[in-house]
Amino acid sequence: MSLADKVILITGASKGIGAAIATRLAKDGASVIINYSSNPAPANALVKTLGEDHAIAVKADVSTIAGIEELIKCSIDRFGRIDAVIANAGVMPMRTVGNTTEEDFDKTFALNVKGPYFLVQKAVPHMKPGSRVIFVSTGVVHQSNVMPPYLLYASTKGAIEQMTKFMSKDLGTKGINVNAIAPGPTGTDLFFEGKSEEMLNMIKSQNPYNRLGSPEDIANATAFFCGSDSSWVNGQVLMANGGMMA
């Protein structure tokens, strides 16, 4: 699938799933904006790998409107337009209702919900018909065996799925498709953190393929939403979990 001449903005793209998405889309010919929040080294290394003619790294706090506006400005200054927005940046604090602080709540909703919401608002004026918005949800929202500490994280991703549904109706009138991808357990540094080998094997055993997803698996599915083959797909949440049972 060719994404030649497409300009795609990806938040939280310096490592993990975001970096895999940027790599896949650049391989398909897209120019990519790699957003990061703090450490420039991974983002700059990725730009060097992908090629400075078709990739830039932009530091911005996408939990704030000021940060989002700066990210959009840098993107337009460099490439002149935006053809797709992928709202990948997020945090996953493990909190039950009993141990969630107001600071936890505000920080998590700011990055996971407020950020994507206003990222789209600020990007749309620079997007033409045929453009794409891709949100990132999670399989946790759809599974019945999820433990209570996922409450806060899952609440934000539930909001993302509602945003997908309602924004698709709104932006569809402008010729902009809005979809979401919901990864299952995926082998990133964040996912491995704090998990024993026994726990990882248990999670793998719940999948028909007896393995975790890889960042590249999620990137491949996301690439579909960016291309012309998805022109009649709007308002959908794609479960990218290898058939893991709910």
C-alpha positions as CSV (number, residue, x, y, z in Angstrom):
1,M,0.0,0.0,0.0
2,S,1.4,3.4,-1.0
3,L,1.3,6.4,1.3
4,A,3.5,8.5,-0.9
5,D,3.0,12.2,-0.5
6,K,1.0,11.7,2.7
7,V,1.9,13.7,5.9
8,I,1.1,11.8,9.1
9,L,1.4,13.2,12.6
10,I,1.9,10.6,15.4
11,T,1.9,11.5,19.1
12,G,4.0,9.5,21.5
13,A,6.0,8.2,18.6
14,S,9.6,7.9,19.8
15,K,9.3,4.4,21.1
16,G,7.1,1.3,21.4
17,I,4.0,1.2,19.3
18,G,4.3,4.8,18.2
19,A,7.8,4.2,16.8
20,A,6.7,1.1,15.0
21,I,3.8,3.0,13.4
22,A,6.1,5.8,12.3
23,T,8.5,3.2,10.8
24,R,5.8,1.3,8.9
25,L,4.2,4.5,7.5
26,A,7.6,5.9,6.4
27,K,8.3,2.6,4.7
28,D,5.0,3.0,2.8
29,G,6.2,6.5,1.6
30,A,4.7,8.8,4.1
31,S,6.3,11.8,5.7
32,V,6.0,11.5,9.5
33,I,5.9,13.9,12.4
34,I,7.3,12.1,15.5
35,N,6.0,13.7,18.7
36,Y,7.7,13.1,22.0
37,S,7.4,14.5,25.5
38,S,10.8,14.6,27.1
39,N,13.8,12.6,26.0
40,P,14.9,13.7,22.5
41,A,17.4,10.9,21.9
42,P,15.0,8.1,20.7
43,A,13.0,10.5,18.6
44,N,16.1,12.0,16.9
45,A,17.5,8.5,16.3
46,L,14.3,7.4,14.7
47,V,14.3,10.5,12.4
48,K,17.9,9.7,11.4
49,T,16.9,6.1,10.6
50,L,13.8,7.2,8.6
51,G,15.5,10.1,6.8
52,E,15.5,13.7,7.7
53,D,13.8,14.6,4.3
54,H,10.6,12.8,5.4
55,A,10.6,12.8,9.2
56,I,10.9,15.4,11.9
57,A,10.8,15.1,15.7
58,V,8.8,17.6,17.7
59,K,8.8,17.9,21.5
60,A,5.4,18.9,22.8
61,D,3.2,18.1,25.8
62,V,0.1,16.9,24.1
63,S,-1.9,16.9,27.3
64,T,-2.1,20.7,26.9
65,I,-3.7,22.8,24.3
66,A,-0.6,25.0,24.1
67,G,1.6,21.9,23.4
68,I,-0.9,20.7,20.8
69,E,-0.9,24.1,19.0
70,E,2.9,24.1,18.9
71,L,2.9,20.6,17.5
72,I,0.5,21.5,14.8
73,K,2.4,24.7,14.0
74,C,5.7,22.8,13.6
75,S,4.0,20.2,11.4
76,I,2.5,22.8,9.1
77,D,5.6,24.9,8.9
78,R,7.5,21.9,7.7
79,F,5.1,20.0,5.5
80,G,2.2,22.5,4.8
81,R,-0.6,20.1,5.6
82,I,-1.7,17.1,7.6
83,D,-3.2,14.0,6.0
84,A,-3.6,11.8,9.0
85,V,-3.5,12.2,12.8
86,I,-2.7,9.2,15.0
87,A,-3.3,10.0,18.7
88,N,-1.0,7.4,20.3
89,A,0.4,9.2,23.3
90,G,-1.0,7.9,26.6
91,V,-0.3,6.7,30.2
92,M,-1.5,3.6,32.0
93,P,-1.5,4.1,35.7
94,M,-2.8,1.1,37.6
95,R,-5.5,2.6,39.9
96,T,-8.7,1.3,41.6
97,V,-11.4,3.7,42.7
98,G,-10.0,3.5,46.2
99,N,-6.4,4.6,45.5
100,T,-7.0,7.1,42.6
101,T,-6.0,10.7,43.6
102,E,-7.3,13.8,41.9
103,E,-3.9,14.3,40.4
104,D,-3.9,10.8,39.0
105,F,-7.3,11.4,37.4
106,D,-6.5,14.8,36.0
107,K,-3.2,13.7,34.5
108,T,-4.5,10.5,32.9
109,F,-7.6,12.1,31.4
110,A,-5.5,15.1,30.2
111,L,-3.2,13.0,28.1
112,N,-5.5,10.1,27.2
113,V,-8.7,12.0,26.5
114,K,-8.2,15.8,26.4
115,G,-5.1,15.5,24.3
116,P,-6.6,13.5,21.4
117,Y,-9.8,15.6,21.5
118,F,-8.1,18.9,21.0
119,L,-5.4,17.4,18.8
120,V,-8.2,16.7,16.3
121,Q,-9.8,20.1,16.8
122,K,-6.5,21.9,16.0
123,A,-5.5,19.6,13.1
124,V,-8.8,19.5,11.2
125,P,-8.4,23.0,9.7
126,H,-5.3,21.7,8.0
127,M,-6.9,18.4,6.7
128,K,-8.5,17.9,3.4
129,P,-11.3,15.4,2.4
130,G,-9.8,12.0,2.3
131,S,-7.8,12.6,5.5
132,R,-7.8,10.2,8.5
133,V,-8.0,10.4,12.3
134,I,-6.9,7.3,14.2
135,F,-7.4,7.0,17.9
136,V,-5.8,4.3,20.1
137,S,-8.1,2.4,22.5
138,T,-7.3,-0.9,24.2
139,G,-8.6,-4.5,24.4
140,V,-9.0,-4.0,28.1
141,V,-12.2,-2.1,27.4
142,H,-13.7,-5.2,25.8
143,Q,-12.4,-8.0,28.1
144,S,-14.3,-9.4,31.0
145,N,-11.4,-10.8,32.9
146,V,-9.6,-7.5,33.6
147,M,-8.5,-6.7,37.1
148,P,-9.8,-3.7,39.1
149,P,-6.5,-1.7,38.9
150,Y,-7.2,-1.0,35.2
151,L,-10.2,1.1,36.1
152,L,-8.8,4.6,35.5
153,Y,-7.0,3.6,32.3
154,A,-10.0,1.8,30.9
155,S,-12.2,4.7,31.7
156,T,-10.1,7.0,29.5
157,K,-10.2,4.5,26.6
158,G,-13.9,4.1,26.9
159,A,-14.1,7.8,26.3
160,I,-11.8,7.4,23.2
161,E,-14.2,4.8,21.7
162,Q,-17.2,7.2,22.2
163,M,-15.2,10.0,20.6
164,T,-14.5,7.7,17.6
165,K,-18.2,7.1,17.2
166,F,-19.4,10.7,17.4
167,M,-16.5,12.3,15.6
168,S,-16.9,10.0,12.7
169,K,-20.4,11.3,12.2
170,D,-19.2,14.9,12.5
171,L,-16.0,14.8,10.5
172,G,-17.4,12.3,8.0
173,T,-19.4,15.2,6.5
174,K,-16.0,16.8,5.7
175,G,-14.7,13.7,4.1
176,I,-12.5,12.8,7.1
177,N,-12.6,9.2,8.4
178,V,-12.3,8.6,12.1
179,N,-11.4,5.1,13.4
180,A,-9.7,3.6,16.4
181,I,-7.4,0.6,17.0
182,A,-7.6,-1.4,20.2
183,P,-4.4,-3.4,20.8
184,G,-4.4,-6.5,22.9
185,P,-1.4,-7.3,25.1
186,T,1.6,-6.0,23.1
187,G,5.3,-6.6,23.9
188,T,6.5,-3.1,24.7
189,D,8.8,-2.0,27.4
190,L,5.9,-0.5,29.3
191,F,3.9,-3.7,29.1
192,F,6.8,-5.9,30.3
193,E,7.5,-3.6,33.3
194,G,6.7,-5.4,36.6
195,K,5.5,-8.6,35.0
196,S,7.1,-12.0,35.9
197,E,7.8,-14.6,33.3
198,E,5.0,-16.7,34.8
199,M,2.5,-13.9,34.3
200,L,3.7,-13.3,30.7
201,N,3.3,-16.9,29.9
202,M,-0.2,-16.9,31.3
203,I,-1.2,-13.9,29.2
204,K,0.3,-15.5,26.1
205,S,-1.7,-18.7,26.7
206,Q,-4.9,-16.7,26.4
207,N,-4.1,-16.0,22.8
208,P,-4.7,-18.6,20.0
209,Y,-1.2,-17.9,18.7
210,N,0.3,-18.3,22.2
211,R,2.2,-15.1,22.0
212,L,2.0,-11.4,22.7
213,G,1.3,-8.9,19.9
214,S,4.3,-7.0,18.7
215,P,4.4,-3.2,18.0
216,E,4.8,-4.1,14.3
217,D,1.5,-6.0,14.4
218,I,-0.3,-2.9,15.6
219,A,1.6,-0.7,13.1
220,N,0.5,-2.9,10.2
221,A,-3.2,-2.7,11.3
222,T,-2.9,1.1,11.7
223,A,-1.4,1.5,8.3
224,F,-4.6,0.1,6.8
225,F,-6.6,3.0,8.3
226,C,-4.2,5.5,6.8
227,G,-4.5,4.3,3.2
228,S,-7.1,4.4,0.4
229,D,-8.3,0.9,1.1
230,S,-10.1,2.1,4.2
231,S,-12.1,4.8,2.5
232,W,-15.4,3.2,3.4
233,V,-14.4,2.4,7.0
234,N,-15.6,5.0,9.4
235,G,-16.5,5.1,13.1
236,Q,-15.0,1.6,13.8
237,V,-12.8,0.2,16.5
238,L,-10.5,-2.5,15.2
239,M,-9.6,-5.2,17.8
240,A,-5.9,-5.9,17.1
241,N,-5.4,-8.9,19.4
242,G,-4.8,-12.0,17.4
243,G,-8.2,-13.4,18.3
244,M,-7.7,-13.2,22.1
245,M,-10.9,-14.2,23.9
246,A,-12.8,-11.5,25.7
